[in-house]
Amino acid sequence: MTGLTTHVLDLTLGKPACELEISFYKTDSDRRDLLSKFVTNSDGRLDKPIFDQSNIRAGWYEMVFHAGKYLIAKHKMRSAELFFDNVSISFQINELKQHYHVPLLLSKFGYSTYRGS
């Protein structure tokens, strides 16, 4: 399998983070171009890969997870209670025959990511 996928888990609830908005950008030294927007499904995933083997391209990208909006909706937090708003993950795709999986483990006061498989 070749492409780019993501998965968001809500560590506070111990469940997938459903209905979390994600903005996806192509970046380079002086540009940031919005390529698409997504919303996670009931499994905390997207309904289809961001890239598959037919359209994956090398370069730098950024995923912006709109965590604040999600935390307000799902955890009934007020805006003034948020520790962070958006989670931005910048990464490079440089091997077009590999699969890139960028999961986000999210809680009210922290987050973690890694390159998954």
C-alpha positions, 0 to 999 in steps of 0.5 A: 500500500502506498499513500498518505493516511491519518488517524486521530485518537482521543486519549481522554475518552479512549475513543477515536476522535470523530468529526475532527476537521483537518486542513491539508497544505503543500508547503515550501520555504515561502508558500503554504497552499491549501490542498484540501479539507477533511473531517474524520469519520466515526473511526477517527480516520478519513473515508479515503487516503489523502494520497494514494499511489496514483497521486502521491507527490514528493515534498513538504506538507502540513496537516492542521488538526483543528483540535480546539474546535473538536475539544469544545464540541466533544468535551464541552470545554470553553474557549478560555479553557483551551491549552492549545487550539490547532495542532500542526504537523509538518512532514516530508514525503520523499519515498513515493513507493512507501506508505505514510501514516500520520496518526495524532494522539490527542488529549485536552492538554497534550498530543503526540504523533509519529510516523506510522505504517 
